[in-house]
Amino acid sequence: EMLRSLVGSEMCIRDRINDGSSDYGVYHFSNSGVASWFDFAKAIFELKNVDIQVNPISTREYPTPAARPKYSVMDKTKVVNNLNFQIPYWRNSLEKMLKEI
């Protein structure tokens, strides 16, 4: 069972930025789009053609010691505007990465 109520942006490290830019500062980066932990787990099994049922659960059903935000999608405006970088969609990058491992 996987959480459906915590949503964020997944990141494939191969989509990192390495263009020699001189624009300094903190840059938030993850792939484009949003996914819950449930969406991410389900996509992995689908892309690997694993026939398994993944059941969504709520955060109440999955207590953790640390409080987690329900929506933790990063603002990547600075990456797009300053570095002129088109950020790949998370599922496309996931599919590409899964083919490589």
C-alpha positions in Angstrom: 0.0 0.0 0.0 1.3 3.5 -0.9 0.4 7.0 0.2 -1.8 9.0 -2.1 -2.1 12.1 -0.1 1.6 13.2 -0.1 2.4 14.9 -3.4 5.7 16.1 -4.6 8.0 16.3 -7.7 10.2 13.3 -8.5 13.7 13.8 -9.8 15.9 11.8 -12.0 19.6 12.7 -11.3 20.4 12.3 -15.0 18.3 15.4 -15.7 20.5 17.6 -13.5 21.8 20.9 -14.8 25.4 21.1 -16.0 25.6 24.0 -18.5 28.5 26.0 -17.1 26.1 28.9 -16.2 27.3 31.8 -14.0 23.9 32.3 -12.5 24.6 31.5 -8.8 22.3 30.8 -6.0 20.0 28.1 -4.8 18.2 26.3 -7.5 15.3 23.9 -6.8 15.1 21.0 -9.2 13.0 18.0 -9.7 11.3 16.8 -12.8 8.1 18.5 -14.0 4.7 17.3 -13.1 3.5 16.0 -9.7 3.0 12.6 -8.2 2.1 11.1 -4.9 4.1 8.2 -3.5 1.2 6.0 -4.7 1.5 7.4 -8.3 5.3 6.9 -8.3 5.1 3.3 -7.0 2.3 2.5 -9.5 4.2 3.9 -12.4 7.3 1.9 -11.5 5.3 -1.4 -11.6 3.5 -0.4 -14.8 6.7 0.6 -16.6 8.4 -2.7 -15.5 5.3 -4.7 -16.6 4.9 -6.1 -13.1 1.3 -7.2 -12.5 0.6 -6.2 -8.9 -2.1 -4.2 -7.2 -0.9 -1.1 -5.4 -3.4 0.2 -2.9 -3.5 3.9 -2.0 -3.6 4.8 1.7 -4.0 8.1 3.5 -1.3 9.8 5.7 -3.4 8.9 8.7 -2.8 5.2 7.8 1.0 5.8 7.5 2.2 7.7 10.6 5.8 8.9 10.6 7.9 10.6 13.3 8.4 13.6 11.1 5.5 15.8 9.9 5.4 15.9 6.1 3.8 18.6 4.0 0.9 17.3 1.8 2.2 19.3 -1.2 5.9 19.7 -1.6 6.3 20.4 -5.3 9.4 22.6 -5.9 9.2 25.9 -7.7 11.5 25.5 -10.6 10.9 28.9 -12.2 14.5 30.0 -11.6 15.9 27.0 -13.4 13.6 27.6 -16.4 14.1 31.3 -16.6 17.8 31.7 -15.7 19.2 28.6 -17.4 16.7 28.3 -20.3 16.3 24.6 -19.4 13.2 22.6 -20.3 12.6 20.2 -17.4 11.5 16.7 -18.5 8.3 15.2 -17.2 8.9 12.9 -14.2 7.3 9.8 -15.8 9.3 10.1 -19.0 12.6 10.3 -17.0 11.5 7.4 -14.8 10.8 5.3 -17.8 14.2 6.2 -19.3 16.0 5.4 -16.0 14.2 2.1 -15.5 15.4 1.0 -19.0 19.0 1.7 -17.9 19.0 -0.4 -14.8 
